Amino acid sequence: MNKNYYAIIMAGGIGSRFWPISRTSHPKQFIDILGTGKTLIQNTYDRFLKVCPKENIYVVTNENYTSLVKAQLPDMADNQILTEPVMRNTAPCVAYGCFKIESLNPDAAIVVAPSDHLILDEQAFVNTIEKSLKVAQEKDCLITLGIKPSRPDTGYGYIQFTDTVIGDDFHKVKTFTEKPTLDIAKTFLQSGDFLWNAGIFVWSAKAIVKAFGQYLPDMNDIFADARPYYNTDNERNHVNQAYMQCTNISIDYGIMEKADNVYVLPSEFGWSDLGTWASIYELSEKDYVGNAVIPSEKVIMYDSSNCMVNVPEDKLVILQGLHDYIVVESNNTLLICPRDQEQNVKKVVADVKQQFGVKYI
C-alpha cells in the first residue's frame, strides 16, 4: 500500500433533505440510512482502507460531531479528526486537510470525497481512485471523477469534457454546469460529452496548494500561515481563528471552474450521492407493488403502492390507500408527503425552525 496516498473525508454537512431522520445534532452521514448495518461514514472509511494506510485517512467535520466520528470510527486518532468551528462550504475544508497533509508529506497524493455517498461496486471504485492517484502524482493536474449518466437527471451537476487526454483516460474539462433543466439535461445526454459531477477529487498536495495560491490567494495565505501550527498542540486554536477569516465558497466554484489543468475520469462504480429520499427509494428493495419499507417488521400496508416508508423499529404502522408517498418518522416527528414534492422538505425544515425553534431540527 502506497505510503504517499492520503484520503480526506468531508463530513460536516447537516443533510437537511433527509429530515426528520437527519438532524443538526445527528446528520445523515452518521446514520445507517439504507439499513445495511453500517452508517454512511463507516462505509466510506472502509472503502478508503483499501486505498491507503489507516493513519493516512482524515475526516473534516464540524466540531459538534467530533464525538460521533470517534464513536463510529474508533480506529481514528485525534489528530486525524479535523474540526471546523463554523460551516464555510468545501474550499476551506479542502484547504485545511490538504495544507495539513502537505506539511506532513510534500509528496502526498490526496483523494477528497464526501462521507455520505453510496458506492455499489467497491472494487471498481478502488481501482478508479488508485489510477487517479497515480496520474495525480505524475502530472501537475487536478482530477475530478465524472459518472457516466444513465438518465437526464436534474439533481446533479454536469461536467463537459474534450478529446484532449492524459494518462489514456483522463479528459480535459471544458465546462462545469450546475443542476440543469430537464430539457438541457436531455441535450447533455445526447451530446455524449457530459458526465455527472460526483464531487470526488484527486490531486497531489503540491498541485492543490499551488492552485489555492493562484485562484484563492486570500484563503491560501490563511492556511499557509498555519503551517508552523499543523500537527502541534496549537493547531486547533489557530485553525479556529483561520476559519473566521474564510469566505464561504465551494472548491468547485473557487478552484475547479477556474483552473486550466482540470481533468475528469469517466467512471462507473454504482455511484449515488444519496441526496434525496427519491434516491433512497430507487436503491431500496421493494415489494411487488413498489413499496420500500425500512425496517419492515412492523409495517402493514393495505391498497398502497410505490411508497417510501422509514419508521422506528418498535413502532407498529398501518397504512391504507396511500400511493407514491414518503412516510418518515424519527425524533418525535412524523413527515408524510407526496414523493414528487420531496424538494419541499428544506422549506418545511425552515418553517418548523421558525415556528418551534431548533427543538425539532
VEXDREN-2710 file (C-alpha; in Angstrom, 1 decimal):
% VEXDREN-2710
k/r/px/py/pz
1/MET/0.0/0.0/0.0
2/ASN/1.4/3.4/-1.1
3/LYS/2.5/5.4/2.0
4/ASN/2.1/8.6/-0.1
5/TYR/-1.6/8.1/-0.7
6/TYR/-4.0/10.0/1.6
7/ALA/-7.8/10.4/1.9
8/ILE/-9.9/13.3/3.2
9/ILE/-13.5/12.5/4.1
10/MET/-15.7/15.6/4.2
11/ALA/-18.3/15.0/6.9
12/GLY/-19.5/18.4/8.0
13/GLY/-23.0/18.7/6.4
14/ILE/-26.3/18.6/8.1
15/GLY/-28.3/16.6/5.5
16/SER/-31.5/18.7/5.9
17/ARG/-33.2/17.0/2.9
18/PHE/-33.4/13.8/5.0
19/TRP/-35.1/15.5/7.9
20/PRO/-36.6/14.3/10.3
21/ILE/-34.2/11.3/10.3
22/SER/-31.2/13.5/9.6
23/ARG/-31.0/16.3/12.2
24/THR/-28.5/19.0/13.0
25/SER/-27.3/17.0/16.1
26/HIS/-27.1/13.7/14.2
27/PRO/-26.9/14.2/10.4
28/LYS/-27.2/11.6/7.7
29/GLN/-23.6/10.6/7.3
30/PHE/-23.8/9.1/10.9
31/ILE/-27.0/7.2/10.1
32/ASP/-27.5/3.7/8.6
33/ILE/-30.0/5.2/6.2
34/LEU/-30.1/2.2/3.9
35/GLY/-30.4/-0.4/6.7
36/THR/-27.1/-2.1/5.8
37/GLY/-25.7/-2.4/9.3
38/LYS/-23.2/0.4/8.8
39/THR/-23.5/4.1/8.7
40/LEU/-22.6/6.1/5.5
41/ILE/-19.3/7.4/7.0
42/GLN/-18.3/3.9/8.2
43/ASN/-18.8/2.6/4.7
44/THR/-16.8/5.5/3.3
45/TYR/-13.9/4.9/5.7
46/ASP/-13.9/1.2/5.0
47/ARG/-13.5/1.9/1.3
48/PHE/-10.5/4.1/1.8
49/LEU/-8.8/1.5/4.0
50/LYS/-8.4/-0.4/0.6
51/VAL/-6.6/2.6/-0.9
52/CYS/-4.3/4.0/1.8
53/PRO/-2.9/3.2/5.3
54/LYS/-5.4/3.9/8.0
55/GLU/-3.2/6.6/9.6
56/ASN/-3.4/8.5/6.2
57/ILE/-7.2/8.9/6.4
58/TYR/-8.5/12.2/7.7
59/VAL/-12.1/13.3/8.5
60/VAL/-13.0/17.0/8.3
61/THR/-16.2/17.7/10.3
62/ASN/-18.0/20.2/12.4
63/GLU/-16.6/20.3/15.9
64/ASN/-20.0/19.4/17.2
65/TYR/-19.7/16.0/15.5
66/THR/-16.3/15.0/17.0
67/SER/-17.7/12.6/19.4
68/LEU/-19.9/11.0/16.7
69/VAL/-16.8/10.5/14.5
70/LYS/-14.8/9.0/17.4
71/ALA/-17.7/6.6/18.3
72/GLN/-18.2/5.4/14.7
73/LEU/-14.6/5.3/13.6
74/PRO/-12.8/4.2/16.8
75/ASP/-9.5/3.5/14.9
76/MET/-9.0/7.1/14.1
77/ALA/-6.5/9.1/16.2
78/ASP/-7.5/12.5/17.5
79/ASN/-5.1/14.2/15.0
80/GLN/-6.9/12.6/12.1
81/ILE/-10.2/14.3/13.0
82/LEU/-10.0/17.9/11.7
83/THR/-12.7/20.0/13.3
84/GLU/-14.3/23.1/11.8
85/PRO/-15.7/25.8/14.2
86/VAL/-18.2/27.0/11.6
87/MET/-19.6/25.9/8.2
88/ARG/-17.8/27.6/5.4
89/ASN/-18.5/25.3/2.4
90/THR/-15.9/22.9/0.9
91/ALA/-13.0/25.2/-0.1
92/PRO/-11.8/25.9/3.5
93/CYS/-12.4/22.2/4.4
94/VAL/-10.2/21.1/1.5
95/ALA/-7.6/23.7/2.2
96/TYR/-7.3/22.7/5.9
97/GLY/-7.0/19.0/5.1
98/CYS/-4.6/19.4/2.1
99/PHE/-2.3/22.0/3.8
100/LYS/-2.0/19.8/6.9
101/ILE/-1.1/16.8/4.8
102/GLU/1.3/18.8/2.6
103/SER/3.1/19.9/5.8
104/LEU/3.5/16.3/6.8
105/ASN/4.4/14.9/3.4
106/PRO/5.0/17.2/0.4
107/ASP/4.9/14.1/-1.9
108/ALA/1.4/13.2/-0.9
109/ALA/-1.3/12.4/-3.4
110/ILE/-4.8/13.0/-1.9
111/VAL/-8.3/11.9/-2.7
112/VAL/-11.1/14.1/-1.3
113/ALA/-14.6/12.7/-1.1
114/PRO/-18.0/13.2/0.7
115/SER/-18.9/11.0/3.6
116/ASP/-22.4/10.2/2.5
117/HIS/-22.3/8.6/-1.0
118/LEU/-23.2/5.1/-1.9
119/ILE/-20.8/3.0/-4.0
120/LEU/-22.2/-0.3/-5.1
121/ASP/-19.0/-1.6/-6.9
122/GLU/-16.3/-1.1/-4.4
123/GLN/-13.5/-2.8/-6.3
124/ALA/-14.2/-0.6/-9.4
125/PHE/-14.1/2.4/-7.1
126/VAL/-10.8/1.4/-5.5
127/ASN/-9.3/0.8/-9.0
128/THR/-10.5/4.2/-10.2
129/ILE/-9.1/6.0/-7.1
130/GLU/-5.7/4.3/-7.4
131/LYS/-5.5/5.0/-11.1
132/SER/-6.3/8.7/-10.4
133/LEU/-3.8/9.0/-7.5
134/LYS/-1.0/7.6/-9.8
135/VAL/-1.7/10.1/-12.5
136/ALA/-2.0/12.9/-9.9
137/GLN/1.5/12.0/-8.7
138/GLU/2.9/12.0/-12.2
139/LYS/1.2/15.1/-13.7
140/ASP/0.6/18.6/-12.4
141/CYS/-3.2/18.4/-12.7
142/LEU/-6.4/18.5/-10.7
143/ILE/-8.6/15.4/-11.2
144/THR/-12.4/15.0/-10.7
145/LEU/-14.4/11.9/-11.2
146/GLY/-17.3/12.0/-13.6
147/ILE/-20.1/9.4/-13.6
148/LYS/-21.4/8.2/-16.9
149/PRO/-25.1/9.4/-16.8
150/SER/-27.8/6.8/-17.1
151/ARG/-30.7/9.3/-17.4
152/PRO/-31.2/13.1/-17.8
153/ASP/-31.2/13.9/-14.1
154/THR/-31.8/17.5/-13.0
155/GLY/-30.5/16.8/-9.5
156/TYR/-26.8/16.6/-10.4
157/GLY/-24.2/19.0/-11.7
158/TYR/-22.6/18.1/-15.1
159/ILE/-19.0/18.1/-16.4
160/GLN/-18.3/18.6/-20.1
161/PHE/-15.0/17.1/-21.4
162/THR/-12.9/17.4/-24.5
163/ASP/-10.9/14.9/-26.6
164/THR/-7.6/16.1/-25.0
165/VAL/-6.4/13.2/-22.9
166/ILE/-3.6/12.5/-20.4
167/GLY/-2.9/9.0/-18.9
168/ASP/-5.1/7.3/-21.5
169/ASP/-8.5/8.1/-19.9
170/PHE/-8.3/11.5/-18.2
171/HIS/-10.1/14.1/-20.4
172/LYS/-9.5/17.8/-20.1
173/VAL/-12.6/19.5/-18.6
174/LYS/-14.3/22.1/-20.8
175/THR/-17.2/23.3/-18.6
176/PHE/-18.9/22.7/-15.3
177/THR/-22.7/23.2/-15.2
178/GLU/-24.9/23.4/-12.1
179/LYS/-28.1/21.4/-11.9
180/PRO/-29.8/21.9/-15.4
181/THR/-33.4/22.0/-16.5
182/LEU/-34.8/18.7/-17.9
183/ASP/-34.5/19.8/-21.5
184/ILE/-30.9/20.9/-21.1
185/ALA/-30.1/17.6/-19.3
186/LYS/-31.5/15.7/-22.2
187/THR/-29.3/17.6/-24.7
188/PHE/-26.3/16.9/-22.4
189/LEU/-27.0/13.2/-22.6
190/GLN/-27.5/13.2/-26.3
191/SER/-24.2/15.0/-26.9
192/GLY/-22.2/12.2/-25.2
193/ASP/-19.5/14.5/-23.8
194/PHE/-21.1/15.3/-20.4
195/LEU/-20.8/13.4/-17.1
196/TRP/-22.4/13.7/-13.7
197/ASN/-20.2/15.6/-11.2
198/ALA/-19.6/13.2/-8.3
199/GLY/-17.8/15.7/-6.1
200/ILE/-14.8/13.4/-5.7
201/PHE/-11.4/15.0/-6.3
202/VAL/-7.8/13.7/-6.6
203/TRP/-4.6/15.7/-6.8
204/SER/-1.1/15.9/-5.5
205/ALA/-0.5/18.1/-2.4
206/LYS/1.8/20.3/-4.5
207/ALA/-0.8/20.8/-7.2
208/ILE/-3.7/21.8/-4.9
209/VAL/-1.6/24.1/-2.8
210/LYS/-0.4/25.8/-6.0
211/ALA/-4.0/26.1/-7.1
212/PHE/-5.1/27.8/-3.9
213/GLY/-2.2/30.3/-4.4
214/GLN/-3.4/31.1/-7.9
215/TYR/-7.2/31.1/-7.5
216/LEU/-8.0/31.7/-3.8
217/PRO/-4.9/33.7/-2.7
218/ASP/-6.5/35.0/0.5
219/MET/-7.5/31.6/1.6
220/ASN/-4.1/30.3/0.6
221/ASP/-2.4/32.8/2.9
222/ILE/-4.7/31.9/5.8
223/PHE/-3.8/28.2/5.7
224/ALA/-0.2/28.7/4.6
225/ASP/0.3/30.9/7.7
226/ALA/-0.9/28.0/9.8
227/ARG/2.0/25.7/8.6
228/PRO/4.0/26.1/11.8
229/TYR/1.0/25.0/13.9
230/TYR/-0.2/21.9/12.0
231/ASN/0.4/18.7/13.9
232/THR/1.1/20.7/17.1
233/ASP/-1.0/21.4/20.3
234/ASN/-1.7/24.9/18.8
235/GLU/-3.3/23.6/15.6
236/ARG/-6.9/23.8/16.7
237/ASN/-6.8/27.3/18.1
238/HIS/-5.0/28.6/15.0
239/VAL/-7.4/26.9/12.6
240/ASN/-10.4/28.1/14.5
241/GLN/-9.2/31.7/14.1
242/ALA/-8.4/31.0/10.4
243/TYR/-11.9/29.8/9.7
244/MET/-13.4/33.1/10.9
245/GLN/-11.5/34.8/8.1
246/CYS/-12.5/32.4/5.4
247/THR/-15.1/33.2/2.7
248/ASN/-18.0/30.8/2.2
249/ILE/-17.1/29.2/-1.1
250/SER/-17.1/25.7/-2.7
251/ILE/-14.0/24.1/-4.1
252/ASP/-15.8/23.7/-7.4
253/TYR/-16.5/27.4/-7.8
254/GLY/-13.4/28.6/-6.1
255/ILE/-10.8/26.5/-8.0
256/MET/-12.1/23.7/-10.2
257/GLU/-14.2/26.0/-12.5
258/LYS/-11.3/28.4/-12.9
259/ALA/-8.2/26.3/-13.2
260/ASP/-6.8/25.3/-16.6
261/ASN/-5.3/21.9/-15.6
262/VAL/-8.5/20.1/-14.6
263/TYR/-9.1/16.6/-15.9
264/VAL/-12.1/14.3/-15.5
265/LEU/-12.0/10.5/-15.4
266/PRO/-15.3/9.0/-16.8
267/SER/-16.2/6.4/-14.2
268/GLU/-18.7/3.6/-13.4
269/PHE/-18.8/2.1/-9.9
270/GLY/-22.5/2.2/-9.0
271/TRP/-22.5/5.7/-7.6
272/SER/-25.3/7.6/-5.9
273/ASP/-25.0/10.8/-3.8
274/LEU/-28.0/9.8/-1.7
275/GLY/-29.2/13.3/-1.9
276/THR/-32.9/12.8/-1.6
277/TRP/-35.5/10.3/-0.4
278/ALA/-36.1/9.6/-4.0
279/SER/-32.5/8.3/-4.3
280/ILE/-33.0/6.1/-1.2
281/TYR/-36.3/4.8/-2.7
282/GLU/-34.6/3.9/-6.0
283/LEU/-31.9/1.9/-4.3
284/SER/-34.0/0.1/-1.7
285/GLU/-35.6/-3.3/-2.0
286/LYS/-39.3/-3.0/-2.9
287/ASP/-42.3/-5.3/-2.6
288/TYR/-44.4/-6.4/-5.5
289/VAL/-46.3/-3.2/-5.6
290/GLY/-43.3/-0.9/-5.3
291/ASN/-43.2/-0.1/-1.6
292/ALA/-39.8/0.3/0.0
293/VAL/-40.0/-0.1/3.8
294/ILE/-37.1/0.3/6.2
295/PRO/-37.4/-1.6/8.6
296/SER/-40.3/-3.7/7.5
297/GLU/-41.1/-5.9/10.5
298/LYS/-44.0/-3.9/12.0
299/VAL/-45.4/-2.1/8.9
300/ILE/-48.6/-3.3/7.4
301/MET/-49.8/-1.8/4.1
302/TYR/-53.3/-2.2/2.5
303/ASP/-54.0/-0.9/-1.0
304/SER/-50.8/1.1/-1.0
305/SER/-48.1/1.3/-3.6
306/ASN/-44.8/3.0/-4.6
307/CYS/-44.3/4.4/-1.1
308/MET/-41.0/5.1/0.7
309/VAL/-41.5/4.2/4.4
310/ASN/-38.9/4.7/7.1
311/VAL/-40.1/4.3/10.7
312/PRO/-38.8/3.3/14.1
313/GLU/-38.3/-0.5/14.6
314/ASP/-40.6/-0.7/17.6
315/LYS/-43.5/1.2/16.1
316/LEU/-46.5/-0.6/14.6
317/VAL/-47.5/1.3/11.5
318/ILE/-50.6/0.6/9.3
319/LEU/-51.0/2.4/6.0
320/GLN/-54.1/2.2/3.8
321/GLY/-54.8/3.7/0.4
322/LEU/-51.5/5.5/0.1
323/HIS/-49.8/5.7/-3.3
324/ASP/-46.5/7.4/-4.2
325/TYR/-45.9/8.9/-0.7
326/ILE/-42.9/9.3/1.6
327/VAL/-43.7/8.4/5.3
328/VAL/-40.8/9.0/7.7
329/GLU/-40.9/9.1/11.5
330/SER/-38.0/9.9/13.7
331/ASN/-37.1/12.0/16.8
332/ASN/-40.8/12.5/17.8
333/THR/-41.5/13.9/14.3
334/LEU/-43.7/12.5/11.5
335/LEU/-43.4/13.6/7.9
336/ILE/-45.9/12.5/5.2
337/CYS/-45.6/14.0/1.8
338/PRO/-46.0/13.0/-1.9
339/ARG/-42.8/11.6/-3.4
340/ASP/-42.9/14.1/-6.2
341/GLN/-42.9/17.0/-3.7
342/GLU/-39.9/16.0/-1.6
343/GLN/-38.0/19.0/-2.8
344/ASN/-40.1/21.0/-0.4
345/VAL/-38.5/19.3/2.7
346/LYS/-35.9/22.0/3.0
347/LYS/-38.7/24.7/3.2
348/VAL/-40.6/22.5/5.7
349/VAL/-37.4/22.4/7.9
350/ALA/-37.1/26.2/7.7
351/ASP/-40.8/26.6/8.6
352/VAL/-40.5/24.2/11.6
353/LYS/-37.5/26.1/12.8
354/GLN/-39.4/29.4/12.6
355/GLN/-42.4/28.1/14.4
356/PHE/-40.9/25.8/17.0
357/GLY/-37.2/26.8/17.2
358/VAL/-34.4/24.2/16.9
359/LYS/-36.1/21.6/19.1
360/TYR/-37.2/19.5/16.1
361/ILE/-34.3/20.4/13.8
END
